[in-house]
Amino acid sequence: MKRLAMLVSVAAALAASTALTACGEKPQTLGGVKSDAAPFQGTDNAFAAPGWTKGDKASWEQGLKARAQNSQNEYTRTGTSK
């Protein structure tokens, strides 16, 4: 009988600790990185798209439109029409 009572208490303790593990989860934030500038304001690396000038909103929007039409449109990529 003592063995059964001890087994039940161990199982209850295990269930309680398992239920409380989600309470200790850390928040998943970006770590304080904040960008106050608009996306078209520019980047300081060499991976910018060709034909885009830093700070020019019109060329930024034109590049997004071309990217959406040419590379992210499945109909133009496969050669089939809608």
PyMOL CGO cylinders between C-alpha atoms (Angstrom):
from pymol import cmd
from pymol.cgo import CYLINDER

trace = [
    CYLINDER, 0.00, 0.00, 0.00, 2.87, 2.35, 0.79, 0.3, 1, 1, 1, 1, 1, 1,
    CYLINDER, 2.87, 2.35, 0.79, 4.40, 1.57, -2.57, 0.3, 1, 1, 1, 1, 1, 1,
    CYLINDER, 4.40, 1.57, -2.57, 1.18, 2.50, -4.39, 0.3, 1, 1, 1, 1, 1, 1,
    CYLINDER, 1.18, 2.50, -4.39, 0.83, 5.75, -2.43, 0.3, 1, 1, 1, 1, 1, 1,
    CYLINDER, 0.83, 5.75, -2.43, 4.42, 6.67, -3.20, 0.3, 1, 1, 1, 1, 1, 1,
    CYLINDER, 4.42, 6.67, -3.20, 3.93, 5.87, -6.90, 0.3, 1, 1, 1, 1, 1, 1,
    CYLINDER, 3.93, 5.87, -6.90, 0.80, 8.03, -7.02, 0.3, 1, 1, 1, 1, 1, 1,
    CYLINDER, 0.80, 8.03, -7.02, 2.57, 10.96, -5.33, 0.3, 1, 1, 1, 1, 1, 1,
    CYLINDER, 2.57, 10.96, -5.33, 5.54, 10.70, -7.69, 0.3, 1, 1, 1, 1, 1, 1,
    CYLINDER, 5.54, 10.70, -7.69, 3.19, 10.60, -10.67, 0.3, 1, 1, 1, 1, 1, 1,
    CYLINDER, 3.19, 10.60, -10.67, 1.30, 13.63, -9.36, 0.3, 1, 1, 1, 1, 1, 1,
    CYLINDER, 1.30, 13.63, -9.36, 4.54, 15.54, -8.82, 0.3, 1, 1, 1, 1, 1, 1,
    CYLINDER, 4.54, 15.54, -8.82, 5.70, 14.65, -12.33, 0.3, 1, 1, 1, 1, 1, 1,
    CYLINDER, 5.70, 14.65, -12.33, 2.38, 15.77, -13.82, 0.3, 1, 1, 1, 1, 1, 1,
    CYLINDER, 2.38, 15.77, -13.82, 2.50, 19.05, -11.89, 0.3, 1, 1, 1, 1, 1, 1,
    CYLINDER, 2.50, 19.05, -11.89, 6.06, 19.81, -12.97, 0.3, 1, 1, 1, 1, 1, 1,
    CYLINDER, 6.06, 19.81, -12.97, 5.20, 18.98, -16.58, 0.3, 1, 1, 1, 1, 1, 1,
    CYLINDER, 5.20, 18.98, -16.58, 2.18, 21.29, -16.48, 0.3, 1, 1, 1, 1, 1, 1,
    CYLINDER, 2.18, 21.29, -16.48, 4.26, 24.18, -15.12, 0.3, 1, 1, 1, 1, 1, 1,
    CYLINDER, 4.26, 24.18, -15.12, 7.06, 23.99, -17.68, 0.3, 1, 1, 1, 1, 1, 1,
    CYLINDER, 7.06, 23.99, -17.68, 5.24, 26.36, -20.05, 0.3, 1, 1, 1, 1, 1, 1,
    CYLINDER, 5.24, 26.36, -20.05, 5.21, 29.06, -17.37, 0.3, 1, 1, 1, 1, 1, 1,
    CYLINDER, 5.21, 29.06, -17.37, 8.97, 29.42, -17.59, 0.3, 1, 1, 1, 1, 1, 1,
    CYLINDER, 8.97, 29.42, -17.59, 9.15, 30.18, -21.31, 0.3, 1, 1, 1, 1, 1, 1,
    CYLINDER, 9.15, 30.18, -21.31, 11.17, 33.28, -22.14, 0.3, 1, 1, 1, 1, 1, 1,
    CYLINDER, 11.17, 33.28, -22.14, 9.68, 35.96, -24.39, 0.3, 1, 1, 1, 1, 1, 1,
    CYLINDER, 9.68, 35.96, -24.39, 10.81, 35.75, -28.00, 0.3, 1, 1, 1, 1, 1, 1,
    CYLINDER, 10.81, 35.75, -28.00, 11.63, 39.34, -28.91, 0.3, 1, 1, 1, 1, 1, 1,
    CYLINDER, 11.63, 39.34, -28.91, 14.08, 40.87, -31.32, 0.3, 1, 1, 1, 1, 1, 1,
    CYLINDER, 14.08, 40.87, -31.32, 16.35, 41.90, -28.50, 0.3, 1, 1, 1, 1, 1, 1,
    CYLINDER, 16.35, 41.90, -28.50, 15.75, 45.62, -28.66, 0.3, 1, 1, 1, 1, 1, 1,
    CYLINDER, 15.75, 45.62, -28.66, 16.47, 46.07, -32.36, 0.3, 1, 1, 1, 1, 1, 1,
    CYLINDER, 16.47, 46.07, -32.36, 14.34, 48.94, -33.58, 0.3, 1, 1, 1, 1, 1, 1,
    CYLINDER, 14.34, 48.94, -33.58, 14.33, 50.51, -36.99, 0.3, 1, 1, 1, 1, 1, 1,
    CYLINDER, 14.33, 50.51, -36.99, 12.85, 53.99, -37.16, 0.3, 1, 1, 1, 1, 1, 1,
    CYLINDER, 12.85, 53.99, -37.16, 13.80, 54.60, -40.77, 0.3, 1, 1, 1, 1, 1, 1,
    CYLINDER, 13.80, 54.60, -40.77, 11.59, 53.77, -43.70, 0.3, 1, 1, 1, 1, 1, 1,
    CYLINDER, 11.59, 53.77, -43.70, 12.67, 50.71, -45.73, 0.3, 1, 1, 1, 1, 1, 1,
    CYLINDER, 12.67, 50.71, -45.73, 13.49, 52.78, -48.81, 0.3, 1, 1, 1, 1, 1, 1,
    CYLINDER, 13.49, 52.78, -48.81, 15.94, 54.93, -46.83, 0.3, 1, 1, 1, 1, 1, 1,
    CYLINDER, 15.94, 54.93, -46.83, 18.68, 52.48, -47.51, 0.3, 1, 1, 1, 1, 1, 1,
    CYLINDER, 18.68, 52.48, -47.51, 21.17, 49.93, -46.41, 0.3, 1, 1, 1, 1, 1, 1,
    CYLINDER, 21.17, 49.93, -46.41, 24.85, 50.10, -45.72, 0.3, 1, 1, 1, 1, 1, 1,
    CYLINDER, 24.85, 50.10, -45.72, 25.84, 46.84, -47.38, 0.3, 1, 1, 1, 1, 1, 1,
    CYLINDER, 25.84, 46.84, -47.38, 26.57, 45.63, -50.89, 0.3, 1, 1, 1, 1, 1, 1,
    CYLINDER, 26.57, 45.63, -50.89, 23.44, 43.48, -51.20, 0.3, 1, 1, 1, 1, 1, 1,
    CYLINDER, 23.44, 43.48, -51.20, 21.11, 46.19, -52.47, 0.3, 1, 1, 1, 1, 1, 1,
    CYLINDER, 21.11, 46.19, -52.47, 19.27, 45.51, -55.71, 0.3, 1, 1, 1, 1, 1, 1,
    CYLINDER, 19.27, 45.51, -55.71, 20.82, 46.97, -58.85, 0.3, 1, 1, 1, 1, 1, 1,
    CYLINDER, 20.82, 46.97, -58.85, 19.01, 50.02, -60.18, 0.3, 1, 1, 1, 1, 1, 1,
    CYLINDER, 19.01, 50.02, -60.18, 17.82, 51.13, -56.76, 0.3, 1, 1, 1, 1, 1, 1,
    CYLINDER, 17.82, 51.13, -56.76, 19.07, 54.41, -55.38, 0.3, 1, 1, 1, 1, 1, 1,
    CYLINDER, 19.07, 54.41, -55.38, 19.26, 54.90, -51.64, 0.3, 1, 1, 1, 1, 1, 1,
    CYLINDER, 19.26, 54.90, -51.64, 16.49, 57.16, -50.33, 0.3, 1, 1, 1, 1, 1, 1,
    CYLINDER, 16.49, 57.16, -50.33, 14.40, 57.19, -53.52, 0.3, 1, 1, 1, 1, 1, 1,
    CYLINDER, 14.40, 57.19, -53.52, 10.91, 55.95, -52.68, 0.3, 1, 1, 1, 1, 1, 1,
    CYLINDER, 10.91, 55.95, -52.68, 9.82, 55.74, -56.32, 0.3, 1, 1, 1, 1, 1, 1,
    CYLINDER, 9.82, 55.74, -56.32, 12.69, 53.44, -57.30, 0.3, 1, 1, 1, 1, 1, 1,
    CYLINDER, 12.69, 53.44, -57.30, 12.01, 51.35, -54.17, 0.3, 1, 1, 1, 1, 1, 1,
    CYLINDER, 12.01, 51.35, -54.17, 8.36, 50.87, -55.14, 0.3, 1, 1, 1, 1, 1, 1,
    CYLINDER, 8.36, 50.87, -55.14, 9.31, 50.17, -58.75, 0.3, 1, 1, 1, 1, 1, 1,
    CYLINDER, 9.31, 50.17, -58.75, 11.74, 47.48, -57.60, 0.3, 1, 1, 1, 1, 1, 1,
    CYLINDER, 11.74, 47.48, -57.60, 9.10, 45.86, -55.39, 0.3, 1, 1, 1, 1, 1, 1,
    CYLINDER, 9.10, 45.86, -55.39, 6.59, 45.88, -58.23, 0.3, 1, 1, 1, 1, 1, 1,
    CYLINDER, 6.59, 45.88, -58.23, 9.10, 44.33, -60.66, 0.3, 1, 1, 1, 1, 1, 1,
    CYLINDER, 9.10, 44.33, -60.66, 10.05, 41.67, -58.10, 0.3, 1, 1, 1, 1, 1, 1,
    CYLINDER, 10.05, 41.67, -58.10, 6.44, 40.77, -57.47, 0.3, 1, 1, 1, 1, 1, 1,
    CYLINDER, 6.44, 40.77, -57.47, 5.65, 40.57, -61.17, 0.3, 1, 1, 1, 1, 1, 1,
    CYLINDER, 5.65, 40.57, -61.17, 8.79, 38.83, -62.44, 0.3, 1, 1, 1, 1, 1, 1,
    CYLINDER, 8.79, 38.83, -62.44, 9.96, 36.48, -59.74, 0.3, 1, 1, 1, 1, 1, 1,
    CYLINDER, 9.96, 36.48, -59.74, 7.04, 35.89, -57.40, 0.3, 1, 1, 1, 1, 1, 1,
    CYLINDER, 7.04, 35.89, -57.40, 4.27, 35.45, -59.96, 0.3, 1, 1, 1, 1, 1, 1,
    CYLINDER, 4.27, 35.45, -59.96, 3.80, 31.75, -60.69, 0.3, 1, 1, 1, 1, 1, 1,
    CYLINDER, 3.80, 31.75, -60.69, 1.99, 32.43, -63.95, 0.3, 1, 1, 1, 1, 1, 1,
    CYLINDER, 1.99, 32.43, -63.95, 4.94, 34.29, -65.45, 0.3, 1, 1, 1, 1, 1, 1,
    CYLINDER, 4.94, 34.29, -65.45, 7.47, 31.79, -64.05, 0.3, 1, 1, 1, 1, 1, 1,
    CYLINDER, 7.47, 31.79, -64.05, 5.77, 28.75, -65.57, 0.3, 1, 1, 1, 1, 1, 1,
    CYLINDER, 5.77, 28.75, -65.57, 4.78, 30.36, -68.85, 0.3, 1, 1, 1, 1, 1, 1,
    CYLINDER, 4.78, 30.36, -68.85, 1.07, 29.62, -68.45, 0.3, 1, 1, 1, 1, 1, 1,
    CYLINDER, 1.07, 29.62, -68.45, -1.59, 32.27, -68.70, 0.3, 1, 1, 1, 1, 1, 1,
    CYLINDER, -1.59, 32.27, -68.70, -4.29, 32.89, -66.17, 0.3, 1, 1, 1, 1, 1, 1,
]
cmd.load_cgo(trace, "trace")
